[in-house]
């Protein structure tokens, strides 16, 4: 598998750079099982995205002035996603799960762990899903929020793993919501801890073919290739 490494300043930068790289280097294939079965998807074989300042505002991408391209998300959606992340009771009748049912009990324990037992641990990792998730028609995409604090810098870093990840709308919404969670947790831990970097990994960061045209428009391209 080819590993694509992207280092970005903030979430909008990570989104734009990932789209640029994906349209150049992504593997294209037909979806045989999962969302949009039968359609084409362009995907990184494995992506590692390092975001140095994910706290920088705005958290979500904005479109160029005068552009007719609709933004991929908005803060109302980000806040609703945050509720699904942290609230175990946010599950709607038509939903098979919410991230909150897995994460809510673990968030408080990670906060307690760092606040009461110190920063020298590798155990402050939050898992998403259970053994039954494999049988769902649409199992959770986010699978892990791992965390790290080094005593000499006092920054709460997040390391994320997504089994599958929609780059156009999901990526910016998810990262913005998870950043708000990180900021809350850093504040609750106290002891001078501030929000740190986000490192996101995925073997399924992709664009569906229905977004190929708008992705190229956002990149200022008329084809999949960068201008000479």
TORKOL-4160 file (C-alpha; in steps of 0.2 Angstrom, whole numbers, padded with zeros to 4 digits, m for minus):
228
<pt num="1" X="0000" Y="0000" Z="0000"/>
<pt num="2" X="0006" Y="0017" Z="m0004"/>
<pt num="3" X="0006" Y="0029" Z="0011"/>
<pt num="4" X="0002" Y="0047" Z="0007"/>
<pt num="5" X="0008" Y="0060" Z="0021"/>
<pt num="6" X="0001" Y="0077" Z="0022"/>
<pt num="7" X="0006" Y="0090" Z="0034"/>
<pt num="8" X="m0006" Y="0105" Z="0035"/>
<pt num="9" X="m0007" Y="0121" Z="0046"/>
<pt num="10" X="m0026" Y="0120" Z="0050"/>
<pt num="11" X="m0041" Y="0110" Z="0045"/>
<pt num="12" X="m0046" Y="0120" Z="0029"/>
<pt num="13" X="m0028" Y="0118" Z="0023"/>
<pt num="14" X="m0029" Y="0100" Z="0027"/>
<pt num="15" X="m0045" Y="0098" Z="0017"/>
<pt num="16" X="m0039" Y="0108" Z="0002"/>
<pt num="17" X="m0022" Y="0099" Z="0001"/>
<pt num="18" X="m0030" Y="0082" Z="0003"/>
<pt num="19" X="m0042" Y="0085" Z="m0011"/>
<pt num="20" X="m0027" Y="0091" Z="m0022"/>
<pt num="21" X="m0017" Y="0076" Z="m0018"/>
<pt num="22" X="m0032" Y="0064" Z="m0020"/>
<pt num="23" X="m0037" Y="0070" Z="m0037"/>
<pt num="24" X="m0019" Y="0067" Z="m0043"/>
<pt num="25" X="m0014" Y="0051" Z="m0034"/>
<pt num="26" X="m0030" Y="0042" Z="m0028"/>
<pt num="27" X="m0035" Y="0024" Z="m0033"/>
<pt num="28" X="m0051" Y="0024" Z="m0043"/>
<pt num="29" X="m0063" Y="0009" Z="m0041"/>
<pt num="30" X="m0081" Y="0003" Z="m0041"/>
<pt num="31" X="m0089" Y="0001" Z="m0024"/>
<pt num="32" X="m0095" Y="m0017" Z="m0022"/>
<pt num="33" X="m0102" Y="m0015" Z="m0004"/>
<pt num="34" X="m0106" Y="0000" Z="0006"/>
<pt num="35" X="m0112" Y="0017" Z="0003"/>
<pt num="36" X="m0116" Y="0022" Z="m0015"/>
<pt num="37" X="m0114" Y="0004" Z="m0020"/>
<pt num="38" X="m0110" Y="0003" Z="m0039"/>
<pt num="39" X="m0103" Y="0020" Z="m0040"/>
<pt num="40" X="m0085" Y="0025" Z="m0043"/>
<pt num="41" X="m0074" Y="0031" Z="m0028"/>
<pt num="42" X="m0057" Y="0039" Z="m0029"/>
<pt num="43" X="m0047" Y="0034" Z="m0013"/>
<pt num="44" X="m0030" Y="0035" Z="m0005"/>
<pt num="45" X="m0023" Y="0018" Z="m0001"/>
<pt num="46" X="m0017" Y="0025" Z="0016"/>
<pt num="47" X="m0017" Y="0043" Z="0022"/>
<pt num="48" X="m0008" Y="0051" Z="0036"/>
<pt num="49" X="m0014" Y="0069" Z="0039"/>
<pt num="50" X="m0004" Y="0079" Z="0052"/>
<pt num="51" X="m0013" Y="0096" Z="0057"/>
<pt num="52" X="m0002" Y="0107" Z="0067"/>
<pt num="53" X="m0014" Y="0120" Z="0072"/>
<pt num="54" X="m0032" Y="0112" Z="0071"/>
<pt num="55" X="m0038" Y="0125" Z="0084"/>
<pt num="56" X="m0036" Y="0139" Z="0071"/>
<pt num="57" X="m0052" Y="0148" Z="0066"/>
<pt num="58" X="m0062" Y="0146" Z="0055"/>
<pt num="59" X="m0062" Y="0128" Z="0059"/>
<pt num="60" X="m0071" Y="0124" Z="0042"/>
<pt num="61" X="m0067" Y="0128" Z="0024"/>
<pt num="62" X="m0074" Y="0144" Z="0016"/>
<pt num="63" X="m0076" Y="0146" Z="m0003"/>
<pt num="64" X="m0067" Y="0159" Z="m0013"/>
<pt num="65" X="m0076" Y="0176" Z="m0013"/>
<pt num="66" X="m0088" Y="0176" Z="m0028"/>
<pt num="67" X="m0088" Y="0157" Z="m0030"/>
<pt num="68" X="m0104" Y="0148" Z="m0034"/>
<pt num="69" X="m0097" Y="0132" Z="m0026"/>
<pt num="70" X="m0107" Y="0127" Z="m0010"/>
<pt num="71" X="m0096" Y="0125" Z="0006"/>
<pt num="72" X="m0094" Y="0107" Z="0011"/>
<pt num="73" X="m0101" Y="0110" Z="0028"/>
<pt num="74" X="m0107" Y="0124" Z="0041"/>
<pt num="75" X="m0105" Y="0126" Z="0060"/>
<pt num="76" X="m0123" Y="0121" Z="0063"/>
<pt num="77" X="m0119" Y="0104" Z="0056"/>
<pt num="78" X="m0102" Y="0103" Z="0065"/>
<pt num="79" X="m0111" Y="0106" Z="0082"/>
<pt num="80" X="m0124" Y="0093" Z="0078"/>
<pt num="81" X="m0110" Y="0081" Z="0074"/>
<pt num="82" X="m0102" Y="0086" Z="0091"/>
<pt num="83" X="m0118" Y="0081" Z="0100"/>
<pt num="84" X="m0117" Y="0064" Z="0091"/>
<pt num="85" X="m0099" Y="0062" Z="0097"/>
<pt num="86" X="m0102" Y="0066" Z="0116"/>
<pt num="87" X="m0121" Y="0062" Z="0119"/>
<pt num="88" X="m0125" Y="0044" Z="0121"/>
<pt num="89" X="m0144" Y="0049" Z="0121"/>
<pt num="90" X="m0143" Y="0058" Z="0104"/>
<pt num="91" X="m0148" Y="0042" Z="0094"/>
<pt num="92" X="m0162" Y="0045" Z="0082"/>
<pt num="93" X="m0175" Y="0032" Z="0078"/>
<pt num="94" X="m0168" Y="0028" Z="0061"/>
<pt num="95" X="m0150" Y="0028" Z="0067"/>
<pt num="96" X="m0141" Y="0011" Z="0071"/>
<pt num="97" X="m0129" Y="0019" Z="0082"/>
<pt num="98" X="m0121" Y="0036" Z="0087"/>
<pt num="99" X="m0103" Y="0039" Z="0092"/>
<pt num="100" X="m0109" Y="0045" Z="0109"/>
<pt num="101" X="m0115" Y="0028" Z="0114"/>
<pt num="102" X="m0097" Y="0022" Z="0113"/>
<pt num="103" X="m0087" Y="0038" Z="0118"/>
<pt num="104" X="m0097" Y="0047" Z="0131"/>
<pt num="105" X="m0092" Y="0035" Z="0145"/>
<pt num="106" X="m0074" Y="0035" Z="0140"/>
<pt num="107" X="m0072" Y="0054" Z="0138"/>
<pt num="108" X="m0074" Y="0057" Z="0157"/>
<pt num="109" X="m0062" Y="0043" Z="0161"/>
<pt num="110" X="m0048" Y="0050" Z="0150"/>
<pt num="111" X="m0051" Y="0067" Z="0158"/>
<pt num="112" X="m0050" Y="0059" Z="0175"/>
<pt num="113" X="m0035" Y="0049" Z="0171"/>
<pt num="114" X="m0024" Y="0064" Z="0165"/>
<pt num="115" X="m0031" Y="0075" Z="0179"/>
<pt num="116" X="m0028" Y="0063" Z="0194"/>
<pt num="117" X="m0014" Y="0051" Z="0188"/>
<pt num="118" X="m0003" Y="0062" Z="0177"/>
<pt num="119" X="0002" Y="0063" Z="0159"/>
<pt num="120" X="0014" Y="0048" Z="0158"/>
<pt num="121" X="0002" Y="0035" Z="0151"/>
<pt num="122" X="m0002" Y="0026" Z="0134"/>
<pt num="123" X="m0019" Y="0020" Z="0140"/>
<pt num="124" X="m0030" Y="0036" Z="0137"/>
<pt num="125" X="m0037" Y="0029" Z="0121"/>
<pt num="126" X="m0055" Y="0029" Z="0116"/>
<pt num="127" X="m0062" Y="0015" Z="0105"/>
<pt num="128" X="m0078" Y="0016" Z="0094"/>
<pt num="129" X="m0088" Y="0001" Z="0090"/>
<pt num="130" X="m0090" Y="m0017" Z="0097"/>
<pt num="131" X="m0090" Y="m0034" Z="0090"/>
<pt num="132" X="m0107" Y="m0033" Z="0084"/>
<pt num="133" X="m0103" Y="m0018" Z="0073"/>
<pt num="134" X="m0096" Y="m0029" Z="0059"/>
<pt num="135" X="m0114" Y="m0035" Z="0056"/>
<pt num="136" X="m0121" Y="m0017" Z="0053"/>
<pt num="137" X="m0125" Y="m0012" Z="0035"/>
<pt num="138" X="m0116" Y="0004" Z="0039"/>
<pt num="139" X="m0104" Y="0002" Z="0053"/>
<pt num="140" X="m0095" Y="0016" Z="0062"/>
<pt num="141" X="m0082" Y="0025" Z="0051"/>
<pt num="142" X="m0073" Y="0033" Z="0066"/>
<pt num="143" X="m0065" Y="0019" Z="0076"/>
<pt num="144" X="m0052" Y="0027" Z="0087"/>
<pt num="145" X="m0048" Y="0043" Z="0096"/>
<pt num="146" X="m0031" Y="0040" Z="0104"/>
<pt num="147" X="m0024" Y="0054" Z="0115"/>
<pt num="148" X="m0007" Y="0060" Z="0121"/>
<pt num="149" X="0000" Y="0073" Z="0133"/>
<pt num="150" X="0019" Y="0076" Z="0136"/>
<pt num="151" X="0023" Y="0084" Z="0153"/>
<pt num="152" X="0035" Y="0096" Z="0145"/>
<pt num="153" X="0023" Y="0104" Z="0133"/>
<pt num="154" X="0006" Y="0101" Z="0141"/>
<pt num="155" X="m0004" Y="0099" Z="0125"/>
<pt num="156" X="m0018" Y="0087" Z="0122"/>
<pt num="157" X="m0014" Y="0078" Z="0105"/>
<pt num="158" X="m0027" Y="0068" Z="0096"/>
<pt num="159" X="m0023" Y="0053" Z="0085"/>
<pt num="160" X="m0038" Y="0047" Z="0075"/>
<pt num="161" X="m0042" Y="0032" Z="0064"/>
<pt num="162" X="m0056" Y="0031" Z="0051"/>
<pt num="163" X="m0059" Y="0015" Z="0042"/>
<pt num="164" X="m0069" Y="0025" Z="0029"/>
<pt num="165" X="m0069" Y="0044" Z="0027"/>
<pt num="166" X="m0079" Y="0055" Z="0015"/>
<pt num="167" X="m0066" Y="0069" Z="0010"/>
<pt num="168" X="m0079" Y="0082" Z="0003"/>
<pt num="169" X="m0091" Y="0085" Z="0018"/>
<pt num="170" X="m0086" Y="0072" Z="0031"/>
<pt num="171" X="m0068" Y="0076" Z="0033"/>
<pt num="172" X="m0070" Y="0095" Z="0038"/>
<pt num="173" X="m0086" Y="0092" Z="0048"/>
<pt num="174" X="m0078" Y="0077" Z="0058"/>
<pt num="175" X="m0062" Y="0086" Z="0061"/>
<pt num="176" X="m0070" Y="0102" Z="0067"/>
<pt num="177" X="m0082" Y="0093" Z="0079"/>
<pt num="178" X="m0068" Y="0082" Z="0086"/>
<pt num="179" X="m0057" Y="0098" Z="0088"/>
<pt num="180" X="m0071" Y="0106" Z="0099"/>
<pt num="181" X="m0071" Y="0090" Z="0109"/>
<pt num="182" X="m0052" Y="0091" Z="0111"/>
<pt num="183" X="m0054" Y="0109" Z="0117"/>
<pt num="184" X="m0067" Y="0104" Z="0130"/>
<pt num="185" X="m0057" Y="0090" Z="0136"/>
<pt num="186" X="m0041" Y="0100" Z="0138"/>
<pt num="187" X="m0051" Y="0113" Z="0148"/>
<pt num="188" X="m0058" Y="0100" Z="0159"/>
<pt num="189" X="m0041" Y="0092" Z="0162"/>
<pt num="190" X="m0034" Y="0108" Z="0168"/>
<pt num="191" X="m0016" Y="0109" Z="0175"/>
<pt num="192" X="m0011" Y="0121" Z="0161"/>
<pt num="193" X="m0016" Y="0109" Z="0147"/>
<pt num="194" X="m0020" Y="0116" Z="0130"/>
<pt num="195" X="m0027" Y="0108" Z="0114"/>
<pt num="196" X="m0013" Y="0101" Z="0103"/>
<pt num="197" X="m0011" Y="0093" Z="0086"/>
<pt num="198" X="m0022" Y="0082" Z="0077"/>
<pt num="199" X="m0015" Y="0067" Z="0067"/>
<pt num="200" X="m0028" Y="0057" Z="0057"/>
<pt num="201" X="m0025" Y="0041" Z="0048"/>
<pt num="202" X="m0037" Y="0032" Z="0036"/>
<pt num="203" X="m0036" Y="0017" Z="0023"/>
<pt num="204" X="m0052" Y="0024" Z="0016"/>
<pt num="205" X="m0051" Y="0043" Z="0014"/>
<pt num="206" X="m0060" Y="0046" Z="m0002"/>
<pt num="207" X="m0071" Y="0056" Z="m0014"/>
<pt num="208" X="m0087" Y="0049" Z="m0023"/>
<pt num="209" X="m0088" Y="0052" Z="m0041"/>
<pt num="210" X="m0102" Y="0064" Z="m0039"/>
<pt num="211" X="m0089" Y="0076" Z="m0031"/>
<pt num="212" X="m0076" Y="0075" Z="m0044"/>
<pt num="213" X="m0082" Y="0089" Z="m0054"/>
<pt num="214" X="m0085" Y="0101" Z="m0040"/>
<pt num="215" X="m0068" Y="0096" Z="m0032"/>
<pt num="216" X="m0059" Y="0101" Z="m0048"/>
<pt num="217" X="m0068" Y="0117" Z="m0048"/>
<pt num="218" X="m0063" Y="0121" Z="m0031"/>
<pt num="219" X="m0045" Y="0117" Z="m0036"/>
<pt num="220" X="m0046" Y="0129" Z="m0051"/>
<pt num="221" X="m0044" Y="0115" Z="m0063"/>
<pt num="222" X="m0053" Y="0110" Z="m0079"/>
<pt num="223" X="m0045" Y="0092" Z="m0078"/>
<pt num="224" X="m0038" Y="0080" Z="m0065"/>
<pt num="225" X="m0021" Y="0086" Z="m0068"/>
<pt num="226" X="m0013" Y="0102" Z="m0060"/>
<pt num="227" X="m0010" Y="0117" Z="m0072"/>
<pt num="228" X="0007" Y="0118" Z="m0081"/>
